[in-house]
Amino acid sequence: MPYLFFRRRKENLFTSSLAIVQTITQLQSSSKDRKRKPYSREKTIEKLNAILPKMTVLDVTYNDVKTGCFYANSDIEDSVHYAISQKMNCNAILTCNESDFLFFKNILTIGPDLGILKSVLNK
């Protein structure tokens, strides 16, 4: 498992229901470089079951969406993630798109170590 999971408790790691749907979409699609085939429904559920128990899953509310719409960031999904992070007093966001969060000055963005994440997903 990635270092992130070893050093934090579930109460300190959050994800959103929106991020889970985005993850499912990515897992069930071909990778951009075509090195990975889409995951089956069963394989997707297996991967989620391995990772999600280590996090607290937050439901996206209508207020989160409304708040996200007020930010000038062009990506509404990232703005919603930011709104949720602020509601939970998070100090960092793990993202593959660090540049999408440059607008938000008061939160640290952390890019994933793709080698570690790939090792977890490829098991």
MMTF fields as JSON, N, C-alpha, C and O atoms, coordinates in Angstrom:
{
  "mmtfVersion": "1.0.0",
  "mmtfProducer": "UNKNOWN",
  "numBonds": 491,
  "numAtoms": 492,
  "numGroups": 123,
  "numChains": 1,
  "numModels": 1,
  "chainsPerModel": [1],
  "groupsPerChain": [123],
  "chainIdList": ["A"],
  "bondAtomList": [4, 2, 8, 6, 12, 10, 16, 14, 20, 18, 24, 22, 28, 26, 32, 30, 36, 34, 40, 38, 44, 42, 48, 46, 52, 50, 56, 54, 60, 58, 64, 62, 68, 66, 72, 70, 76, 74, 80, 78, 84, 82, 88, 86, 92, 90, 96, 94, 100, 98, 104, 102, 108, 106, 112, 110, 116, 114, 120, 118, 124, 122, 128, 126, 132, 130, 136, 134, 140, 138, 144, 142, 148, 146, 152, 150, 156, 154, 160, 158, 164, 162, 168, 166, 172, 170, 176, 174, 180, 178, 184, 182, 188, 186, 192, 190, 196, 194, 200, 198, 204, 202, 208, 206, 212, 210, 216, 214, 220, 218, 224, 222, 228, 226, 232, 230, 236, 234, 240, 238, 244, 242, 248, 246, 252, 250, 256, 254, 260, 258, 264, 262, 268, 266, 272, 270, 276, 274, 280, 278, 284, 282, 288, 286, 292, 290, 296, 294, 300, 298, 304, 302, 308, 306, 312, 310, 316, 314, 320, 318, 324, 322, 328, 326, 332, 330, 336, 334, 340, 338, 344, 342, 348, 346, 352, 350, 356, 354, 360, 358, 364, 362, 368, 366, 372, 370, 376, 374, 380, 378, 384, 382, 388, 386, 392, 390, 396, 394, 400, 398, 404, 402, 408, 406, 412, 410, 416, 414, 420, 418, 424, 422, 428, 426, 432, 430, 436, 434, 440, 438, 444, 442, 448, 446, 452, 450, 456, 454, 460, 458, 464, 462, 468, 466, 472, 470, 476, 474, 480, 478, 484, 482, 488, 486],
  "bondOrderList": [1, 1, 1, 1, 1, 1, 1, 1, 1, 1, 1, 1, 1, 1, 1, 1, 1, 1, 1, 1, 1, 1, 1, 1, 1, 1, 1, 1, 1, 1, 1, 1, 1, 1, 1, 1, 1, 1, 1, 1, 1, 1, 1, 1, 1, 1, 1, 1, 1, 1, 1, 1, 1, 1, 1, 1, 1, 1, 1, 1, 1, 1, 1, 1, 1, 1, 1, 1, 1, 1, 1, 1, 1, 1, 1, 1, 1, 1, 1, 1, 1, 1, 1, 1, 1, 1, 1, 1, 1, 1, 1, 1, 1, 1, 1, 1, 1, 1, 1, 1, 1, 1, 1, 1, 1, 1, 1, 1, 1, 1, 1, 1, 1, 1, 1, 1, 1, 1, 1, 1, 1, 1],
  "groupList": [{"groupName": "MET", "atomNameList": ["N", "CA", "C", "O"], "elementList": ["N", "C", "C", "O"], "formalChargeList": [0, 0, 0, 0], "bondAtomList": [1, 0, 2, 1, 3, 2], "bondOrderList": [1, 1, 2], "singleLetterCode": "M", "chemCompType": "L-PEPTIDE LINKING"}, {"groupName": "PRO", "atomNameList": ["N", "CA", "C", "O"], "elementList": ["N", "C", "C", "O"], "formalChargeList": [0, 0, 0, 0], "bondAtomList": [1, 0, 2, 1, 3, 2], "bondOrderList": [1, 1, 2], "singleLetterCode": "P", "chemCompType": "L-PEPTIDE LINKING"}, {"groupName": "TYR", "atomNameList": ["N", "CA", "C", "O"], "elementList": ["N", "C", "C", "O"], "formalChargeList": [0, 0, 0, 0], "bondAtomList": [1, 0, 2, 1, 3, 2], "bondOrderList": [1, 1, 2], "singleLetterCode": "Y", "chemCompType": "L-PEPTIDE LINKING"}, {"groupName": "LEU", "atomNameList": ["N", "CA", "C", "O"], "elementList": ["N", "C", "C", "O"], "formalChargeList": [0, 0, 0, 0], "bondAtomList": [1, 0, 2, 1, 3, 2], "bondOrderList": [1, 1, 2], "singleLetterCode": "L", "chemCompType": "L-PEPTIDE LINKING"}, {"groupName": "PHE", "atomNameList": ["N", "CA", "C", "O"], "elementList": ["N", "C", "C", "O"], "formalChargeList": [0, 0, 0, 0], "bondAtomList": [1, 0, 2, 1, 3, 2], "bondOrderList": [1, 1, 2], "singleLetterCode": "F", "chemCompType": "L-PEPTIDE LINKING"}, {"groupName": "ARG", "atomNameList": ["N", "CA", "C", "O"], "elementList": ["N", "C", "C", "O"], "formalChargeList": [0, 0, 0, 0], "bondAtomList": [1, 0, 2, 1, 3, 2], "bondOrderList": [1, 1, 2], "singleLetterCode": "R", "chemCompType": "L-PEPTIDE LINKING"}, {"groupName": "LYS", "atomNameList": ["N", "CA", "C", "O"], "elementList": ["N", "C", "C", "O"], "formalChargeList": [0, 0, 0, 0], "bondAtomList": [1, 0, 2, 1, 3, 2], "bondOrderList": [1, 1, 2], "singleLetterCode": "K", "chemCompType": "L-PEPTIDE LINKING"}, {"groupName": "GLU", "atomNameList": ["N", "CA", "C", "O"], "elementList": ["N", "C", "C", "O"], "formalChargeList": [0, 0, 0, 0], "bondAtomList": [1, 0, 2, 1, 3, 2], "bondOrderList": [1, 1, 2], "singleLetterCode": "E", "chemCompType": "L-PEPTIDE LINKING"}, {"groupName": "ASN", "atomNameList": ["N", "CA", "C", "O"], "elementList": ["N", "C", "C", "O"], "formalChargeList": [0, 0, 0, 0], "bondAtomList": [1, 0, 2, 1, 3, 2], "bondOrderList": [1, 1, 2], "singleLetterCode": "N", "chemCompType": "L-PEPTIDE LINKING"}, {"groupName": "THR", "atomNameList": ["N", "CA", "C", "O"], "elementList": ["N", "C", "C", "O"], "formalChargeList": [0, 0, 0, 0], "bondAtomList": [1, 0, 2, 1, 3, 2], "bondOrderList": [1, 1, 2], "singleLetterCode": "T", "chemCompType": "L-PEPTIDE LINKING"}, {"groupName": "SER", "atomNameList": ["N", "CA", "C", "O"], "elementList": ["N", "C", "C", "O"], "formalChargeList": [0, 0, 0, 0], "bondAtomList": [1, 0, 2, 1, 3, 2], "bondOrderList": [1, 1, 2], "singleLetterCode": "S", "chemCompType": "L-PEPTIDE LINKING"}, {"groupName": "ALA", "atomNameList": ["N", "CA", "C", "O"], "elementList": ["N", "C", "C", "O"], "formalChargeList": [0, 0, 0, 0], "bondAtomList": [1, 0, 2, 1, 3, 2], "bondOrderList": [1, 1, 2], "singleLetterCode": "A", "chemCompType": "L-PEPTIDE LINKING"}, {"groupName": "ILE", "atomNameList": ["N", "CA", "C", "O"], "elementList": ["N", "C", "C", "O"], "formalChargeList": [0, 0, 0, 0], "bondAtomList": [1, 0, 2, 1, 3, 2], "bondOrderList": [1, 1, 2], "singleLetterCode": "I", "chemCompType": "L-PEPTIDE LINKING"}, {"groupName": "VAL", "atomNameList": ["N", "CA", "C", "O"], "elementList": ["N", "C", "C", "O"], "formalChargeList": [0, 0, 0, 0], "bondAtomList": [1, 0, 2, 1, 3, 2], "bondOrderList": [1, 1, 2], "singleLetterCode": "V", "chemCompType": "L-PEPTIDE LINKING"}, {"groupName": "GLN", "atomNameList": ["N", "CA", "C", "O"], "elementList": ["N", "C", "C", "O"], "formalChargeList": [0, 0, 0, 0], "bondAtomList": [1, 0, 2, 1, 3, 2], "bondOrderList": [1, 1, 2], "singleLetterCode": "Q", "chemCompType": "L-PEPTIDE LINKING"}, {"groupName": "ASP", "atomNameList": ["N", "CA", "C", "O"], "elementList": ["N", "C", "C", "O"], "formalChargeList": [0, 0, 0, 0], "bondAtomList": [1, 0, 2, 1, 3, 2], "bondOrderList": [1, 1, 2], "singleLetterCode": "D", "chemCompType": "L-PEPTIDE LINKING"}, {"groupName": "GLY", "atomNameList": ["N", "CA", "C", "O"], "elementList": ["N", "C", "C", "O"], "formalChargeList": [0, 0, 0, 0], "bondAtomList": [1, 0, 2, 1, 3, 2], "bondOrderList": [1, 1, 2], "singleLetterCode": "G", "chemCompType": "PEPTIDE LINKING"}, {"groupName": "CYS", "atomNameList": ["N", "CA", "C", "O"], "elementList": ["N", "C", "C", "O"], "formalChargeList": [0, 0, 0, 0], "bondAtomList": [1, 0, 2, 1, 3, 2], "bondOrderList": [1, 1, 2], "singleLetterCode": "C", "chemCompType": "L-PEPTIDE LINKING"}, {"groupName": "HIS", "atomNameList": ["N", "CA", "C", "O"], "elementList": ["N", "C", "C", "O"], "formalChargeList": [0, 0, 0, 0], "bondAtomList": [1, 0, 2, 1, 3, 2], "bondOrderList": [1, 1, 2], "singleLetterCode": "H", "chemCompType": "L-PEPTIDE LINKING"}],
  "groupTypeList": [0, 1, 2, 3, 4, 4, 5, 5, 5, 6, 7, 8, 3, 4, 9, 10, 10, 3, 11, 12, 13, 14, 9, 12, 9, 14, 3, 14, 10, 10, 10, 6, 15, 5, 6, 5, 6, 1, 2, 10, 5, 7, 6, 9, 12, 7, 6, 3, 8, 11, 12, 3, 1, 6, 0, 9, 13, 3, 15, 13, 9, 2, 8, 15, 13, 6, 9, 16, 17, 4, 2, 11, 8, 10, 15, 12, 7, 15, 10, 13, 18, 2, 11, 12, 10, 14, 6, 0, 8, 17, 8, 11, 12, 3, 9, 17, 8, 7, 10, 15, 4, 3, 4, 4, 6, 8, 12, 3, 9, 12, 16, 1, 15, 3, 16, 12, 3, 6, 10, 13, 3, 8, 6],
  "groupIdList": [1, 2, 3, 4, 5, 6, 7, 8, 9, 10, 11, 12, 13, 14, 15, 16, 17, 18, 19, 20, 21, 22, 23, 24, 25, 26, 27, 28, 29, 30, 31, 32, 33, 34, 35, 36, 37, 38, 39, 40, 41, 42, 43, 44, 45, 46, 47, 48, 49, 50, 51, 52, 53, 54, 55, 56, 57, 58, 59, 60, 61, 62, 63, 64, 65, 66, 67, 68, 69, 70, 71, 72, 73, 74, 75, 76, 77, 78, 79, 80, 81, 82, 83, 84, 85, 86, 87, 88, 89, 90, 91, 92, 93, 94, 95, 96, 97, 98, 99, 100, 101, 102, 103, 104, 105, 106, 107, 108, 109, 110, 111, 112, 113, 114, 115, 116, 117, 118, 119, 120, 121, 122, 123],
  "secStructList": [7, 7, 2, 2, 2, 2, 2, 1, 7, 4, 4, 4, 7, 3, 3, 3, 2, 2, 2, 2, 2, 2, 2, 2, 2, 2, 2, 6, 1, 7, 7, 6, 6, 1, 7, 1, 7, 7, 7, 7, 2, 2, 2, 2, 2, 2, 2, 2, 2, 2, 2, 4, 4, 4, 1, 3, 3, 3, 7, 7, 7, 2, 2, 2, 2, 2, 2, 2, 2, 6, 1, 7, 7, 1, 7, 2, 2, 2, 2, 2, 2, 2, 2, 2, 2, 2, 2, 6, 6, 7, 1, 3, 3, 3, 7, 1, 7, 4, 4, 4, 4, 6, 6, 7, 6, 6, 1, 3, 3, 3, 7, 7, 7, 2, 2, 2, 2, 2, 2, 2, 2, 6, 7],
  "xCoordList": [0.826, 0.0, 0.878, 1.992, 0.38, 1.153, 1.442, 0.691, 2.529, 2.96, 1.824, 1.67, 1.046, -0.065, -0.954, -1.388, -1.225, -2.114, -1.447, -2.127, -0.132, 0.568, 0.674, 0.642, 0.798, 1.086, -0.128, 0.009, -1.282, -2.472, -3.578, -3.64, -4.437, -5.612, -6.784, -6.78, -7.767, -8.949, -9.594, -10.13, -9.54, -10.153, -9.436, -9.966, -8.235, -7.441, -7.394, -6.902, -7.895, -7.894, -9.332, -10.157, -9.615, -10.969, -10.974, -10.002, -12.067, -12.345, -13.822, -14.566, -14.23, -15.643, -16.302, -15.635, -17.615, -18.361, -18.111, -18.123, -17.888, -17.555, -16.219, -16.1, -15.221, -13.916, -14.019, -13.309, -14.886, -15.069, -15.655, -15.2, -16.651, -17.233, -16.184, -16.108, -15.383, -14.316, -13.306, -12.827, -12.988, -12.052, -12.622, -11.918, -13.882, -14.533, -14.479, -14.181, -14.764, -14.722, -13.335, -13.206, -12.301, -10.933, -10.559, -9.939, -10.929, -10.58, -11.28, -10.724, -12.492, -13.247, -13.024, -13.705, -12.067, -11.679, -10.27, -9.516, -9.911, -8.537, -7.631, -8.035, -6.408, -5.46, -5.096, -5.206, -4.668, -4.333, -3.224, -3.22, -2.285, -1.175, -1.477, -0.618, -2.691, -3.174, -2.384, -2.434, -1.663, -0.914, -1.782, -1.409, -2.927, -3.814, -5.185, -5.726, -5.734, -7.09, -8.087, -7.754, -9.309, -10.321, -10.565, -10.534, -10.804, -11.123, -12.571, -13.433, -12.825, -14.198, -14.874, -14.218, -16.164, -16.91, -16.357, -16.163, -16.107, -15.608, -14.22, -13.968, -13.335, -11.979, -12.017, -11.254, -12.909, -13.069, -13.513, -12.961, -14.503, -14.996, -13.901, -13.764, -13.127, -12.009, -11.009, -10.568, -10.655, -9.698, -10.267, -9.567, -11.537, -12.155, -12.229, -12.003, -12.546, -12.615, -11.259, -11.198, -10.181, -8.838, -8.449, -7.694, -8.955, -8.521, -9.515, -9.099, -10.791, -11.774, -11.897, -12.189, -11.69, -11.761, -10.71, -10.82, -9.716, -8.652, -8.954, -8.123, -10.149, -10.531, -11.95, -12.742, -12.239, -13.607, -14.191, -13.627, -15.317, -15.958, -17.007, -17.891, -16.888, -17.82, -18.781, -18.367, -20.053, -21.048, -20.996, -20.797, -21.176, -21.242, -22.67, -23.628, -22.795, -24.124, -24.384, -23.476, -25.628, -25.983, -25.256, -24.841, -25.097, -24.366, -22.898, -22.317, -22.295, -20.911, -20.829, -19.896, -21.8, -21.821, -22.023, -21.333, -22.967, -23.207, -21.955, -21.582, -21.306, -20.088, -19.01, -18.328, -18.847, -17.86, -18.096, -17.145, -19.359, -19.696, -19.265, -19.13, -19.046, -18.648, -17.172, -16.76, -16.375, -14.951, -14.696, -15.411, -13.678, -13.383, -12.634, -12.364, -12.3, -11.601, -12.488, -13.698, -11.905, -12.696, -13.206, -14.173, -12.601, -13.017, -13.964, -13.537, -15.234, -16.233, -15.993, -16.195, -15.568, -15.326, -14.218, -14.344, -13.139, -12.057, -12.529, -12.125, -13.375, -13.911, -14.778, -14.761, -15.527, -16.34, -15.426, -15.669, -14.385, -13.429, -12.809, -12.649, -12.467, -11.892, -12.902, -12.54, -14.147, -15.185, -15.329, -15.456, -15.309, -15.407, -14.172, -14.284, -13.002, -11.776, -11.807, -11.323, -12.37, -12.436, -13.453, -13.246, -14.543, -15.56, -14.987, -15.378, -14.062, -13.472, -12.14, -11.469, -11.761, -10.496, -9.28, -8.332, -9.314, -8.168, -7.045, -7.294, -5.821, -4.691, -3.989, -3.056, -4.432, -3.804, -4.799, -5.722, -4.584, -5.38, -4.421, -3.46, -4.686, -3.925, -4.599, -5.783, -3.851, -4.443, -3.429, -2.224, -3.943, -3.101, -3.0, -2.167, -3.84, -3.91, -3.577, -4.432, -2.345, -1.959, -2.216, -2.56, -2.053, -2.255, -3.709, -3.972, -4.647, -6.055, -6.337, -7.376, -5.419, -5.628, -4.758, -4.711, -4.069, -3.221, -4.029, -3.507, -5.284, -6.163, -6.362, -6.529, -6.342, -6.61, -5.296, -4.518, -5.06, -3.76, -3.594, -2.465, -4.678, -4.567, -4.596, -4.89, -4.289, -4.242, -3.062, -2.777, -2.39, -1.259, -1.787, -2.714, -1.212, -1.562, -0.405, 0.762, -0.746, 0.242, -0.052, -1.155, 0.948, 0.81, 1.096, 1.956, 0.395, 0.621, 1.95, 2.428, 2.528, 3.689, 3.12, 2.705, 3.105, 2.427, 2.999, 2.266, 4.265, 4.854, 4.205, 3.882, 4.01, 3.386, 1.918, 1.446, 1.209, -0.203, -0.39, -1.304, 0.45, 0.344, 0.593, -0.058, 1.534, 1.801, 0.583, 0.319, -0.151, -1.362, -2.452, -3.109, -2.64, -3.701, -3.414, -4.343, -2.153, -1.804, -1.715, -1.408, -1.971, -1.919, -3.079, -3.212],
  "yCoordList": [-1.182, 0.0, 1.256, 1.239, 2.321, 3.567, 4.101, 3.863, 4.812, 5.451, 6.256, 6.278, 6.902, 7.72, 6.946, 7.49, 5.69, 4.899, 4.4, 4.186, 4.208, 3.716, 4.767, 4.427, 6.017, 7.067, 7.866, 8.751, 7.583, 8.34, 7.411, 6.246, 7.935, 7.192, 7.544, 8.579, 6.679, 6.88, 8.243, 8.873, 8.689, 9.96, 11.162, 12.273, 10.947, 12.032, 12.012, 12.96, 10.956, 10.842, 10.866, 10.043, 11.823, 11.968, 11.806, 12.13, 11.308, 11.341, 11.672, 11.634, 11.992, 12.331, 11.299, 10.57, 11.249, 10.356, 10.746, 9.884, 12.017, 12.475, 11.874, 11.41, 11.877, 11.311, 9.809, 9.276, 9.133, 7.699, 7.448, 6.553, 8.225, 8.071, 8.372, 7.666, 9.404, 9.727, 8.576, 8.259, 7.958, 6.836, 5.645, 5.004, 5.352, 4.241, 4.485, 3.573, 5.705, 6.047, 5.792, 5.246, 6.182, 5.98, 4.498, 4.043, 3.756, 2.337, 1.54, 0.577, 1.946, 1.202, 1.734, 1.324, 2.649, 3.166, 2.693, 2.352, 2.671, 2.351, 3.483, 4.645, 3.141, 4.181, 4.976, 4.477, 6.197, 7.064, 6.478, 6.633, 5.805, 5.233, 3.807, 3.15, 3.34, 2.022, 0.846, -0.259, 1.079, -0.008, -0.803, -1.899, -0.259, -0.947, -1.083, -0.127, -2.273, -2.501, -2.032, -1.964, -1.707, -1.314, -2.426, -3.61, -2.031, -3.003, -3.44, -2.657, -4.679, -5.184, -4.577, -3.977, -4.742, -4.278, -4.946, -4.289, -6.247, -6.997, -6.501, -6.323, -6.283, -5.813, -4.392, -4.065, -3.564, -2.2, -2.24, -1.526, -3.066, -3.185, -3.72, -3.267, -4.674, -5.217, -4.115, -4.036, -3.275, -2.192, -1.168, -0.712, -0.814, 0.142, -0.43, 0.285, -1.721, -2.361, -2.397, -2.455, -2.366, -2.363, -0.986, -0.88, 0.058, 1.421, 2.17, 2.835, 2.075, 2.918, 2.7, 3.661, 1.492, 1.352, 2.164, 2.34, 2.648, 3.432, 4.925, 5.727, 5.305, 6.711, 6.915, 5.978, 8.161, 8.557, 9.112, 10.027, 8.559, 8.995, 10.055, 9.829, 11.209, 12.319, 12.41, 12.395, 12.503, 12.683, 14.114, 15.053, 14.266, 15.599, 16.109, 15.44, 17.295, 17.878, 18.954, 19.408, 19.336, 20.422, 21.703, 22.465, 21.947, 23.141, 23.091, 24.126, 21.903, 21.766, 22.157, 22.846, 21.717, 22.053, 23.554, 24.178, 24.137, 25.585, 26.363, 27.313, 25.969, 26.649, 26.522, 27.499, 25.332, 25.111, 25.978, 26.381, 26.271, 27.096, 28.544, 29.264, 28.984, 30.371, 30.627, 31.776, 29.568, 29.749, 29.969, 29.433, 30.755, 31.109, 30.004, 30.128, 28.93, 27.818, 27.27, 27.137, 26.956, 26.506, 25.08, 24.714, 24.269, 22.881, 22.786, 22.898, 22.582, 22.568, 21.408, 21.56, 20.256, 19.12, 19.437, 19.124, 20.052, 20.429, 21.484, 21.466, 22.397, 23.419, 22.784, 23.228, 21.763, 21.056, 20.317, 20.333, 19.676, 19.011, 20.025, 19.745, 21.188, 22.227, 22.67, 22.829, 22.867, 23.283, 22.257, 22.621, 20.994, 19.939, 19.956, 19.789, 20.156, 20.18, 21.312, 21.153, 22.446, 23.58, 23.339, 23.74, 22.689, 22.356, 21.42, 21.49, 20.547, 19.576, 20.06, 19.316, 21.307, 21.877, 21.062, 20.904, 20.555, 19.808, 20.785, 21.926, 20.324, 21.194, 20.786, 21.461, 19.673, 19.227, 18.42, 17.8, 18.446, 17.661, 16.823, 17.344, 15.531, 14.641, 14.654, 14.336, 15.019, 15.16, 14.839, 15.031, 14.352, 14.148, 15.439, 15.548, 16.414, 17.677, 18.849, 19.688, 18.901, 19.973, 21.357, 22.287, 21.498, 22.809, 23.277, 24.479, 22.349, 22.731, 23.408, 24.045, 23.27, 23.839, 25.06, 25.542, 25.571, 26.751, 27.961, 28.826, 28.028, 29.134, 29.192, 30.271, 28.038, 27.951, 28.059, 27.107, 29.208, 29.516, 28.941, 28.802, 28.606, 28.22, 26.708, 26.257, 25.921, 24.477, 23.906, 24.315, 22.962, 22.294, 21.233, 20.498, 21.147, 20.069, 19.088, 19.475, 17.833, 16.768, 15.88, 15.354, 15.725, 14.81, 13.398, 13.189, 12.424, 11.04, 10.518, 10.928, 9.621, 8.893, 7.757, 6.727, 7.953, 7.004, 5.6, 4.629, 5.467, 4.145, 3.381, 2.201, 4.052, 3.427, 3.114, 2.014, 4.071, 3.845, 2.739, 1.925, 2.7, 1.655, 0.292, -0.683, 0.202, -1.088, -1.58, -2.782, -0.672, -1.06, -1.499, -2.518, -0.737, -1.046, -2.284, -2.953, -2.594, -3.731, -5.057, -6.078, -5.071, -6.333, -7.217, -8.316],
  "zCoordList": [0.0, 0.0, 0.0, 0.523, -0.578, -0.604, 0.801, 1.748, 0.899, 2.142, 2.764, 3.985, 1.939, 2.405, 3.373, 4.388, 3.066, 3.897, 5.166, 6.169, 5.151, 6.322, 7.415, 8.598, 7.051, 8.018, 8.477, 9.321, 7.955, 8.323, 8.797, 8.404, 9.636, 10.067, 9.149, 8.483, 9.13, 8.301, 8.576, 7.665, 9.818, 10.207, 9.598, 9.613, 9.063, 8.49, 6.974, 6.361, 6.358, 4.907, 4.415, 4.812, 3.544, 3.032, 1.52, 0.838, 1.026, -0.401, -0.531, 0.449, -1.721, -1.918, -2.809, -3.543, -2.733, -3.619, -5.079, -5.958, -5.338, -6.697, -7.139, -8.273, -6.266, -6.61, -6.866, -7.719, -6.142, -6.36, -7.746, -8.458, -8.13, -9.466, -10.534, -11.54, -10.33, -11.284, -11.38, -12.469, -10.251, -10.232, -10.986, -11.767, -10.758, -11.471, -12.974, -13.744, -13.386, -14.813, -15.384, -16.48, -14.652, -15.124, -15.168, -16.129, -14.143, -14.101, -15.203, -15.73, -15.543, -16.546, -17.959, -18.899, -18.104, -19.418, -19.721, -18.81, -20.995, -21.375, -20.922, -20.912, -20.549, -20.19, -21.446, -22.566, -21.242, -22.38, -23.231, -24.453, -22.586, -23.34, -23.82, -24.409, -23.565, -24.015, -23.44, -23.98, -22.355, -21.731, -20.766, -20.347, -20.416, -19.494, -20.132, -20.688, -20.046, -20.553, -19.5, -18.317, -19.922, -18.934, -17.916, -18.252, -16.678, -15.637, -15.776, -16.176, -15.445, -15.392, -14.159, -13.309, -14.081, -12.904, -11.643, -10.62, -11.722, -10.571, -10.142, -8.951, -11.092, -10.795, -10.209, -9.299, -10.741, -10.223, -8.767, -7.929, -8.46, -7.087, -6.174, -5.038, -6.66, -5.884, -5.517, -4.37, -6.475, -6.23, -5.243, -4.339, -5.423, -4.503, -3.088, -2.111, -2.982, -1.666, -0.975, 0.253, -1.734, -1.152, -0.627, 0.339, -1.252, -0.918, -0.019, 0.93, -0.295, 0.394, 1.899, 2.61, 2.426, 3.888, 4.64, 5.853, 3.953, 4.581, 4.584, 5.011, 4.106, 4.001, 4.518, 4.623, 4.833, 5.123, 3.833, 3.231, 3.413, 2.168, 2.516, 3.343, 1.869, 2.09, 0.92, -0.239, 1.227, 0.174, -0.331, 0.439, -1.621, -2.227, -2.073, -2.461, -1.503, -1.31, -2.363, -3.058, -2.453, -3.362, -2.975, -3.848, -1.688, -1.232, -1.663, -1.989, -1.667, -2.148, -3.619, -4.033, -4.401, -5.825, -6.01, -6.816, -5.267, -5.365, -4.984, -5.672, -3.895, -3.467, -4.528, -4.838, -5.086, -6.132, -7.351, -8.02, -7.649, -8.813, -8.648, -9.637, -7.408, -7.173, -7.435, -7.594, -7.482, -7.723, -9.204, -10.05, -9.516, -10.906, -11.642, -12.837, -10.943, -11.587, -12.706, -12.525, -13.844, -14.984, -14.831, -15.499, -13.986, -13.813, -12.617, -11.468, -12.891, -11.827, -10.865, -9.66, -11.373, -10.48, -9.48, -8.296, -9.945, -9.035, -8.039, -6.876, -8.488, -7.581, -6.503, -5.355, -6.853, -5.856, -4.88, -3.673, -5.388, -4.49, -3.525, -2.336, -4.043, -3.188, -2.126, -0.96, -2.513, -1.56, -0.432, 0.737, -0.792, 0.225, 1.119, 2.333, 0.529, 1.328, 2.345, 3.466, 1.967, 2.886, 3.988, 5.133, 3.642, 4.642, 5.71, 6.875, 5.309, 6.23, 6.817, 7.532, 6.516, 6.999, 6.576, 7.345, 5.369, 4.837, 4.497, 4.107, 4.648, 4.322, 3.034, 2.598, 2.413, 1.166, 0.337, 0.866, -0.968, -1.908, -2.743, -3.308, -2.816, -3.684, -5.048, -5.161, -6.082, -7.411, -8.503, -8.336, -9.61, -10.802, -11.601, -12.501, -11.283, -12.023, -11.111, -10.829, -10.657, -9.734, -10.324, -9.595, -11.624, -12.252, -12.148, -12.19, -12.015, -11.873, -10.536, -10.367, -9.592, -8.264, -7.997, -6.865, -9.011, -8.826, -8.37, -7.667, -8.76, -8.381, -6.866, -6.297, -6.226, -4.792, -4.029, -3.978, -3.448, -2.836, -1.432, -0.963, -0.758, 0.654, 0.885, 1.992, -0.158, 0.03, -0.744, -1.869, -0.119, -0.741, -1.702, -1.362, -2.884, -3.804, -3.856, -3.922, -3.827, -3.833, -5.036, -5.185, -5.884, -7.016, -6.56, -5.704, -7.112, -6.689, -7.209, -8.267, -6.456, -6.944, -7.782, -7.251, -9.081, -9.956, -9.858, -10.047, -9.574, -9.419, -8.281, -8.424, -7.14, -5.991, -6.286, -6.002, -6.848, -7.139, -8.167, -8.039, -9.167, -10.18, -9.563, -9.94, -8.611, -7.981, -7.203, -7.163, -6.592, -5.863, -6.836, -6.621, -7.896, -8.84, -9.675, -10.127, -9.883, -10.731, -9.989, -10.604, -8.706, -7.931, -8.3, -7.761]
}
